[in-house]
Amino acid sequence: MGGAERDLILSRLESAYDSAVAVPAPGAAATIGREAMVSELVARFEEQRVGYHRVAGAPELLDALANRIFLHQPALALVAEDPLLVELGLLPGLLERLHGVTVALAGPEHDLAACDLGITGATALISSLGAVVVTADSRSGLGCSLTPRRHFVVAEEEAVVADLEGWLASSRFDPVRAQVLIGGPSRTADIEKRLVLGVHGPSSMSVFMLPPGWRKDPNWRRTS
């Protein structure tokens, strides 16, 4: 994320806490269609080396997550306490599918520095920035997105917003809760002009997207 984009984000967030400053109305980009926003988001993900997986529903999501976790064989995978992940029955669903991999609900008893993989939800995805918004009320919840070597994000397509202004003006922005905007793995090219990912925080990030209407699938509740 460049300096100009960072300054814009900071200025918008500062104005959101000041009751004397009106939060900007969503820009013209907010009027574009859902598919266009998702396409822009995916393009930003590709630029930022973020993996993207669009699944058909909850059962396919659990299968895809379990397969990816098994592929990486983490010593410890932590699941953040998130309403969407609870609704999906993510933790019990993964435990049913995985053997030989420790998967647990993130809590204060865990050493986040020793965690190989963290799984979180996303309250919003900002298509113009390619940013994932993670909201949590606990250190361990946010730590799942900031500390492990790998970060998996479960999100709904309906959480995609066009731009920063659209997010700040939507119900998905909550100024009283801790929120982080993540634009893919950290990167630097300071040493010999060679790009290095994951200098701090996760070295890889993947987003698993649920389609609109996924709750209408009669099979999804069998996973919870």
Buried (B, 14 or more C-beta within 10 A) or exposed (E): BEEEBEEBBEEBBEBBEEEEEEBBEBBEBBEBEEEEBBEBBBEBBEEBBBBBBBBEBBBBBBBBBBEBBBEBEBEBBBBBBBEBBBBBBBBEBBBEBBEEBEBBBBEEEBEBEEBBBBBBBBBBBBBBBBBBBBBBEBEBBBBBBBBBBBBBBBBBBBBBBBBBBBBBBBEBBEEEEEBBBBBBBBBEEEEEEEEBBBEEBBBBBBBBBBBEEBEEBEEBEEBE
